[in-house]
Amino acid sequence: MSLKDKASKNRLNASQWQAAVSDTFFPLETTMIEDRSFEGGLNTWNLGIVGLSQMRCDGILYKRHKHHFLDEVESSLLITIPRLGNVGFNQNARQATCSPGEFLVERGDLPYEFWHEQTNELLVLKVSSESVRARIGPTDRLGALSFDGTAGVANYFLDTVKTTAQHVDFLDEAARAAAGMHILDLLCLAIRRDDRVLDSNMSSIRAAHLHRAEQFIRNNLSNEDLSSSVVAEACNVSLRYLQQLFSGAGKSISGFIREKRLVRAREDLSVEGTTTIAEIAHRWGFSDQSQFNKAYRGQFGCTPTDTRKAAQQSQRAAPP
């Protein structure tokens, strides 16, 4: 069933649309091109750590102001994939246009404007900024970047999102969670291949060395023996130089490893209800569960068990 067919069962007018999109993504202000005749349809699904939405609506302008996110604790990114026509986006003094065959990254922790003047159909992913950082590093340079999705892994990413939207109603909870994790990994692979995400505050050579070291760490978090010396040897740099790179970026190597391991463990705790906490801890390089529990509480302010219970309650409350 196409979105147009689905939308006919879920038609929303201008007064209903702002509440619907704010509830699905985060608080936004909406201005319709034609207020009286405006019509939109929205479907959304929970894919574990990723939210997937499919929407079709008439011309509109969305604005996210600073007061909309002042009280938010966790930041998110929206990944928009236009299907029918171009969309425009302004954020942090940067303007982007995104066409069908591309995808746009929007930061939820900064004001922005997003618009399309004609009726458009969009696929939108909502992902945790923290989950993206755990895979590819800082997200502060991603806002208002449009990525070409016509070739390579980016094209595979777009095809996977589109296929998932077509079949998601037939997937059970475990399959949806697996699809969400796969989509997130593909998204990060696609973004990582673009040099624009490198840290511009460092020299290009130092930024490239740091990026390579961080990515080696992210790719080897399950290795219990992962250490500063292992990273330095794998990246063919001295341990002292590696420590300087991380120190210059305001972090330590061991702290970076621990943080990324904890983030990945929290993701699994949020979607894997049958895997034990000890198994998840071991999967992400923690050989001592008591040490894992202590580090987890220090990082997130709650226990692994608390995270699992909260996720289970959320899943029971989520719509089918």
N, C-alpha and C positions, 0 to 999 in steps of 0.2 A: 504494500500500500504506500503510495506517495505521500509526501508531507501535505500536499494540497488536499488529498483525500482525508487525511487525519485532521487537518486544520478545520475542515468543514464540521467536524464533531467538537471542535474546541475553539470556536471563533470568539475573539475578544475585541471589544471596542477600545477607543482611546482611553477612557477612564479606567478600564480594567488592565490595560497593558502595562502601565508603570508598576502596579503592584505585582503583576506576574513576573516581570523580568527582575525586579528587585528581590523577590523571594527566591528566584532561581539562581541568580548570580551574586549580587550584592546591591545595596541601595544606589539608585540612579535617578536622575531627573530626565524625563522624556518630553520632547516637543515633536508633534506630528506635523508633516507637511500639509496634510488635509485632515484636520481634526474630526470633522463631522463624518466623513466617509471612511475613516481609518478602520482597518481590519487586520488582525493578526492571529496566527496560530502557533502554539508552543508545546513541544513535547520534551520531556527530560527524563534521564535515566541515571541511576547510580551504578558506576562501574568500579566499585571499591574505592580506590584513592583518586579516581577521576570522575568528574561529572560530565555527562554528554547531553547536549541539547540540540534539538532540531527546530528551527523557527522560520516562519515565513510571514512577512508583514509589509505594509505599505511604507512609503518614504518617512523617515524619522531621524531625529537627532537625539543622541543620548549624551548626558553630561554627568560626570562624577566629580563632585566638589570635595574639598578637604573635609568638610564637616561630615561627609558620608562615611569616612573611615577613621575618624579620630579615636573611636573606642574599639576598633578591631584589634585583636591580639595576633592573629595569624593572617599573613598576606597571601593573595592568590594571583595567578595569572590566568587570563582568558586567551584562548587560542581560537581565532575566528577563521573559518573557511567559507568564503562566499561562493555561491553556486550559480547565481543568475547575472550579477553585475558587480561593478566596482563598489568598494566601501572606502570612506575616508576616515582618517584618524589623526588627532593631535594630542601629543603628550610631551611634557618636559621640553618645550621649544623644538620639538621634532614633529614633522608632518609626514604621513605615509599614505599611499594609496595601495589598496590590495585588490587584485583582480581574481576571477576564477582561475584555478590552477596554482594559486599562491595561498599562503596562510600568514596571518597577522598575529603578533604577540602584543597583549595589552597588560600593563601592570595595574593591579588593583590598589596599590598603595600610593598612587599619585593621581592628581586630578587629570581628567582627559575629556575629549570630545570624540564621539564616534557617530558617523552618519551614512546614510544612503538615501538618495533623492527619489529613487523609483522602488517599486516592489522588488524585494530581494528574498532569497532563501539562503539561510546560513546554517552551518554546523559549528557549534561552539563547545570547546572543552574548557572546563574549569579545573585547574591543577594547583596544588600547593606550591608556593614559591620555594618552600623548604625542600620539597621532593625534587624539584628541578635543580636547586643548588647542590643537593647531594650527588647529582649525576654529572653536572657540567660546570659548577662553580657559580659565581655571582650572577644575579639576575638583573642588576641595576642598569645594564646596558641593553636589555632586551626590549624595553618599552618602545612601541612605535616602529618596530622593525618588521618588514614584510619579507618573507622567504619564498623563493621560487620552488614550487613543488612539481615541476614538470619532468624531473629526471632523478635518478638515483634513489637514495634512501628517503628523501623528502617526498618523492612521488609514491613510494611504497607506504609511507606514513599516511598520506592523504587517502590513498585507496583503502587502507585498513580502517580508517575512521568512517569512510563512506559505507564500506561493507558492514561494519559493526552496527551502524545506524539502521541498516536494512534488516538485520537479523536479530537485533537486541531483544525484541519482544519474545523470541523463541529460546533465549538463553536463561539458564538458571543462575542463581546467585554466585556460585563458584565460577561459572564460565564468564559471567560479567566481570568479576574481580580479576580474573586472568586476562581478559581482554583489556581492561583498564591499565594493568601493569605493562602489557605489551605495547599499548598505544603510548604510554608515558616514555618508555624506553626508546621507541622509534622517534618520538618528538625530540628527545634530547640528542639522539644521534644526528638528526637533521640539523638542529641548531648548532651543534658542536662543530660542524663542518664549515661554518661561516666565520671568517676571520674577524668580523665586526664584534664578536663577543669577547675578544681578548681584552685584558685590562689596559686601558689607554694611559693610565697614570704611571706606567713603567715603560722602560725602553722596550722596543719590539722584541729584542733578543731575550731579555730577562722575562718579559711577559710570556713568551713562547716556552721558555724553560719551566717557568712556574706552572703554566697550563698543562704541559706534558707530565710534570711530576704529579699534579693534582689528579689528572686523569688516570695515571697509572694506579694511584691509590684507590680511586673510585672503582676501577676495574678489578682490584685485588682485595677488596675488603673482607672477603671470606677466608683469606689466608691468615691463620693465627700467627704466623711468623713475620707478618708484615711489619717493617720497622723503618726508621730513618735510613739506616745503612742499606737496606734492601732497595729502597726507593732510589737512593743516590746511585747505587750500582746499576740499576735498571735504566736510569736516565743518563748514565755516563757523565755524571758530574761529581765533584767532591762533596763530602758530607757537609763541610763548612759552607760551601757555596749554596748548597740546598737549604741549610738552616738560615742563611742570610736572605734567601728569596722569600721564605715563609715569614721571617721576622719583618721584612720590609713590607709585607702585606698585612701585618698586624696579627699573625697567628703562629702557632707552633705546629710542627709536623705531627707529634703524637696527639695533640689536641684535635687537629684536623681529622686524623684517622678515627679517633674515638667518636667525634661528632657525627661523621658520615655513617659509621657503623650503627650508631644509635638511631639515626633517622631511618635507615633502611629496616632496622628491626621494628621500629614503630609502625612502618608501613605494613609489614607482614602481620604484626599483631592486630592491625585494623581490618585485615581481610581474611586471614587464615584461622578459622575457628577450631580446627581439629589438630593443628600442629602445636606441640607443647611449647611453653615459653623457653624451656631449656634447649629444645631443638633449634628454635629461632635464634637464641643467643649464640649457640655454637655455629650456626650457619654464617653469622656475621662476625666471626673471629673472637668471640668471648668464650674462653675455656672455663672460666669460673663464673657460675651463675650468680653468686652473692655479689661479686664485683660488678657484674652486669646490672643487677638490680640497683645497686648503689649509684652507679654512673647514670642509669636511666632516670632515677628520681632527681639526681642533681641537674640533669639536662632539661627534663620536662616538668618537674614538680609533681609527678605522680608515679605510681608503680606500673610495671608492665601489666599486672593483673587489672589495674584500673583502666588502662587503655583498652584492653580486650573487652571488659564489661561494657564500657561506653560504646564501643563499636558494635557489639551485639545488640545493645538497646537501640542504637541508631538504625541498624538493619531491620529490626522488627518493626520500627515505626515508619520506615521508608515505604513509599507507594510501590506497587509491583511494576 
